[in-house]
């Protein structure tokens, strides 16, 4: 099974790739994807990201990766994990800057995080994550486990896809989303030590289960 690590120049791909390679399923290979022609035989996708929303969307459109990913993820049901800005890009809209439309895979939108005095924005550092709906992405991860955050926006208007939340300065941050084969987290699992490694293993396992069913290969454990 091939996991495609989508490279649009907005994330620390090396850290994410190393974390994915440490997952326990040895039959998994990781491939960095920079061109839409490279994704045809890829079975699952991870889109990490840091930085601004609008430039990231421009890179997705100009490279052709946005359309190609939409075909694979929405059209063919390939498992997808968005991380931080990669999570934000799959929504309908973000108010960052002058406002920009996203890929629109989910119908929610992003607004600037507003926290109480004494709680700086961006929200940077370790914080607890509270699952609010069952999702295989959080299997074997305890309630209020710490993950590493670095962001300034939060997700609204799409409650049925929310699977995890985080409190910060009186605000409730949406920290995990799932809609069918689409998964996304606001925090950085690649920077979250054992808990982050467990989450990435969960995603790889989800993708592997689909791969086994679609390929008819039942030899994986």
One Martini backbone bead per residue (centre of mass of N, CA, C, O) as a GRO file, in nm:
protein
  221
    1UNK     BB    1   0.096   0.035   0.021
    2UNK     BB    2   0.030   0.381  -0.062
    3UNK     BB    3   0.143   0.686   0.081
    4UNK     BB    4   0.061   1.017   0.018
    5UNK     BB    5   0.270   1.306   0.035
    6UNK     BB    6   0.171   1.624   0.014
    7UNK     BB    7   0.351   1.871  -0.191
    8UNK     BB    8   0.316   2.246  -0.143
    9UNK     BB    9   0.524   2.398   0.057
   10UNK     BB   10   0.368   2.386   0.383
   11UNK     BB   11   0.558   2.156   0.514
   12UNK     BB   12   0.705   1.908   0.727
   13UNK     BB   13   0.771   1.632   0.559
   14UNK     BB   14   0.996   1.486   0.711
   15UNK     BB   15   0.846   1.435   0.980
   16UNK     BB   16   0.602   1.287   0.860
   17UNK     BB   17   0.751   1.064   0.713
   18UNK     BB   18   0.894   0.943   0.959
   19UNK     BB   19   0.636   0.877   1.116
   20UNK     BB   20   0.512   0.686   0.901
   21UNK     BB   21   0.760   0.484   0.885
   22UNK     BB   22   0.707   0.390   1.197
   23UNK     BB   23   0.492   0.226   1.130
   24UNK     BB   24   0.399  -0.117   1.175
   25UNK     BB   25   0.343  -0.141   0.870
   26UNK     BB   26   0.561  -0.277   0.639
   27UNK     BB   27   0.377  -0.253   0.361
   28UNK     BB   28   0.438   0.048   0.379
   29UNK     BB   29   0.457   0.329   0.165
   30UNK     BB   30   0.620   0.647   0.099
   31UNK     BB   31   0.507   0.931  -0.105
   32UNK     BB   32   0.594   1.208  -0.269
   33UNK     BB   33   0.368   1.471  -0.384
   34UNK     BB   34   0.387   1.709  -0.683
   35UNK     BB   35   0.199   1.551  -0.895
   36UNK     BB   36  -0.090   1.436  -1.039
   37UNK     BB   37   0.051   1.185  -1.187
   38UNK     BB   38   0.141   1.047  -0.893
   39UNK     BB   39  -0.167   0.939  -0.778
   40UNK     BB   40  -0.294   0.683  -0.917
   41UNK     BB   41  -0.139   0.452  -0.711
   42UNK     BB   42  -0.260   0.579  -0.463
   43UNK     BB   43  -0.431   0.495  -0.145
   44UNK     BB   44  -0.330   0.743   0.036
   45UNK     BB   45  -0.353   1.064   0.225
   46UNK     BB   46  -0.126   1.339   0.320
   47UNK     BB   47  -0.187   1.685   0.444
   48UNK     BB   48   0.029   1.908   0.527
   49UNK     BB   49   0.062   2.227   0.730
   50UNK     BB   50   0.191   2.563   0.705
   51UNK     BB   51   0.045   2.877   0.727
   52UNK     BB   52  -0.129   3.005   0.465
   53UNK     BB   53  -0.420   2.961   0.295
   54UNK     BB   54  -0.417   3.103   0.012
   55UNK     BB   55  -0.139   3.002  -0.098
   56UNK     BB   56  -0.215   2.703  -0.075
   57UNK     BB   57  -0.452   2.706  -0.275
   58UNK     BB   58  -0.290   2.802  -0.520
   59UNK     BB   59  -0.107   2.551  -0.530
   60UNK     BB   60  -0.327   2.343  -0.574
   61UNK     BB   61  -0.436   2.463  -0.841
   62UNK     BB   62  -0.174   2.505  -1.015
   63UNK     BB   63  -0.080   2.192  -0.991
   64UNK     BB   64  -0.359   2.000  -0.980
   65UNK     BB   65  -0.403   1.861  -0.696
   66UNK     BB   66  -0.688   1.936  -0.613
   67UNK     BB   67  -0.841   1.777  -0.836
   68UNK     BB   68  -0.704   1.502  -0.794
   69UNK     BB   69  -0.787   1.463  -0.498
   70UNK     BB   70  -1.090   1.483  -0.535
   71UNK     BB   71  -1.115   1.230  -0.710
   72UNK     BB   72  -0.991   1.027  -0.503
   73UNK     BB   73  -1.157   1.100  -0.240
   74UNK     BB   74  -1.453   1.145  -0.353
   75UNK     BB   75  -1.466   0.941  -0.597
   76UNK     BB   76  -1.287   0.676  -0.457
   77UNK     BB   77  -1.229   0.682  -0.129
   78UNK     BB   78  -0.971   0.784  -0.027
   79UNK     BB   79  -0.780   0.819   0.224
   80UNK     BB   80  -0.766   1.116   0.447
   81UNK     BB   81  -0.513   1.348   0.591
   82UNK     BB   82  -0.536   1.646   0.771
   83UNK     BB   83  -0.286   1.898   0.870
   84UNK     BB   84  -0.385   2.176   0.977
   85UNK     BB   85  -0.386   2.332   0.694
   86UNK     BB   86  -0.487   2.066   0.567
   87UNK     BB   87  -0.759   2.094   0.715
   88UNK     BB   88  -0.853   2.377   0.611
   89UNK     BB   89  -0.861   2.321   0.291
   90UNK     BB   90  -1.136   2.130   0.299
   91UNK     BB   91  -1.305   2.361   0.323
   92UNK     BB   92  -1.503   2.624   0.215
   93UNK     BB   93  -1.373   2.851   0.424
   94UNK     BB   94  -1.167   3.150   0.488
   95UNK     BB   95  -1.092   3.458   0.675
   96UNK     BB   96  -0.821   3.482   0.594
   97UNK     BB   97  -0.756   3.783   0.537
   98UNK     BB   98  -0.982   3.830   0.266
   99UNK     BB   99  -1.053   3.557   0.186
  100UNK     BB  100  -1.116   3.197   0.114
  101UNK     BB  101  -1.152   2.927  -0.074
  102UNK     BB  102  -1.184   2.595  -0.066
  103UNK     BB  103  -1.243   2.268  -0.157
  104UNK     BB  104  -1.531   2.168  -0.020
  105UNK     BB  105  -1.564   1.887   0.134
  106UNK     BB  106  -1.654   2.074   0.354
  107UNK     BB  107  -1.899   2.313   0.498
  108UNK     BB  108  -1.720   2.463   0.662
  109UNK     BB  109  -1.546   2.723   0.855
  110UNK     BB  110  -1.299   2.982   0.913
  111UNK     BB  111  -1.203   3.142   1.216
  112UNK     BB  112  -1.089   3.345   1.438
  113UNK     BB  113  -0.937   3.313   1.726
  114UNK     BB  114  -1.094   3.366   2.055
  115UNK     BB  115  -0.937   3.476   2.349
  116UNK     BB  116  -0.854   3.536   2.643
  117UNK     BB  117  -0.688   3.710   2.845
  118UNK     BB  118  -0.360   3.554   2.834
  119UNK     BB  119  -0.430   3.416   2.545
  120UNK     BB  120  -0.260   3.357   2.285
  121UNK     BB  121  -0.248   3.456   1.933
  122UNK     BB  122  -0.138   3.200   1.871
  123UNK     BB  123  -0.184   2.858   1.933
  124UNK     BB  124   0.091   2.737   2.129
  125UNK     BB  125   0.121   2.400   2.204
  126UNK     BB  126   0.012   2.217   2.461
  127UNK     BB  127  -0.291   2.011   2.446
  128UNK     BB  128  -0.602   1.893   2.493
  129UNK     BB  129  -0.803   1.611   2.380
  130UNK     BB  130  -1.165   1.572   2.306
  131UNK     BB  131  -1.363   1.331   2.238
  132UNK     BB  132  -1.715   1.344   2.087
  133UNK     BB  133  -1.668   1.110   1.871
  134UNK     BB  134  -1.647   0.833   1.711
  135UNK     BB  135  -1.311   0.734   1.598
  136UNK     BB  136  -1.048   0.559   1.456
  137UNK     BB  137  -0.831   0.784   1.503
  138UNK     BB  138  -0.881   0.740   1.844
  139UNK     BB  139  -0.769   0.479   1.895
  140UNK     BB  140  -0.610   0.433   2.197
  141UNK     BB  141  -0.701   0.730   2.293
  142UNK     BB  142  -0.720   0.929   2.542
  143UNK     BB  143  -0.869   1.139   2.718
  144UNK     BB  144  -0.677   1.425   2.734
  145UNK     BB  145  -0.465   1.422   2.535
  146UNK     BB  146  -0.161   1.537   2.424
  147UNK     BB  147  -0.102   1.803   2.186
  148UNK     BB  148   0.037   1.986   1.914
  149UNK     BB  149   0.007   2.339   1.859
  150UNK     BB  150  -0.039   2.576   1.553
  151UNK     BB  151  -0.276   2.841   1.560
  152UNK     BB  152  -0.563   3.091   1.456
  153UNK     BB  153  -0.801   2.886   1.388
  154UNK     BB  154  -1.154   2.793   1.358
  155UNK     BB  155  -1.425   2.570   1.340
  156UNK     BB  156  -1.750   2.599   1.169
  157UNK     BB  157  -2.080   2.477   1.080
  158UNK     BB  158  -2.004   2.132   1.129
  159UNK     BB  159  -2.090   1.920   1.365
  160UNK     BB  160  -2.109   1.624   1.229
  161UNK     BB  161  -1.772   1.616   1.190
  162UNK     BB  162  -1.707   1.625   1.485
  163UNK     BB  163  -1.454   1.444   1.707
  164UNK     BB  164  -1.288   1.699   1.834
  165UNK     BB  165  -1.176   1.891   2.126
  166UNK     BB  166  -1.054   2.221   2.251
  167UNK     BB  167  -0.941   2.416   2.513
  168UNK     BB  168  -0.905   2.795   2.498
  169UNK     BB  169  -0.965   3.070   2.659
  170UNK     BB  170  -1.292   2.994   2.634
  171UNK     BB  171  -1.248   2.824   2.387
  172UNK     BB  172  -1.363   2.612   2.116
  173UNK     BB  173  -1.178   2.372   1.953
  174UNK     BB  174  -1.143   2.218   1.653
  175UNK     BB  175  -0.938   1.906   1.641
  176UNK     BB  176  -1.156   1.706   1.487
  177UNK     BB  177  -1.231   1.525   1.177
  178UNK     BB  178  -1.517   1.346   1.011
  179UNK     BB  179  -1.587   1.212   0.666
  180UNK     BB  180  -1.562   0.918   0.634
  181UNK     BB  181  -1.253   0.920   0.456
  182UNK     BB  182  -1.226   1.193   0.616
  183UNK     BB  183  -0.945   1.339   0.785
  184UNK     BB  184  -0.878   1.574   1.068
  185UNK     BB  185  -0.621   1.793   1.220
  186UNK     BB  186  -0.495   2.068   1.405
  187UNK     BB  187  -0.270   1.923   1.493
  188UNK     BB  188   0.066   1.769   1.544
  189UNK     BB  189   0.155   1.444   1.531
  190UNK     BB  190   0.467   1.469   1.452
  191UNK     BB  191   0.491   1.652   1.748
  192UNK     BB  192   0.336   1.423   1.965
  193UNK     BB  193   0.469   1.172   1.991
  194UNK     BB  194   0.305   0.899   2.093
  195UNK     BB  195   0.021   1.007   2.024
  196UNK     BB  196   0.086   1.073   1.726
  197UNK     BB  197   0.177   0.791   1.641
  198UNK     BB  198  -0.094   0.653   1.699
  199UNK     BB  199  -0.260   0.815   1.495
  200UNK     BB  200  -0.102   0.737   1.239
  201UNK     BB  201  -0.152   0.436   1.273
  202UNK     BB  202  -0.455   0.454   1.246
  203UNK     BB  203  -0.463   0.562   0.958
  204UNK     BB  204  -0.307   0.331   0.826
  205UNK     BB  205  -0.509   0.112   0.911
  206UNK     BB  206  -0.750   0.224   0.761
  207UNK     BB  207  -0.618   0.208   0.480
  208UNK     BB  208  -0.550  -0.098   0.488
  209UNK     BB  209  -0.838  -0.204   0.503
  210UNK     BB  210  -0.924  -0.091   0.230
  211UNK     BB  211  -0.705  -0.226   0.060
  212UNK     BB  212  -0.781  -0.519   0.117
  213UNK     BB  213  -1.068  -0.502   0.000
  214UNK     BB  214  -0.993  -0.389  -0.292
  215UNK     BB  215  -0.760  -0.621  -0.356
  216UNK     BB  216  -0.798  -0.910  -0.200
  217UNK     BB  217  -0.582  -0.886   0.030
  218UNK     BB  218  -0.533  -1.118   0.324
  219UNK     BB  219  -0.217  -1.105   0.443
  220UNK     BB  220  -0.259  -0.901   0.639
  221UNK     BB  221  -0.232  -0.791   1.002
   0.00000   0.00000   0.00000
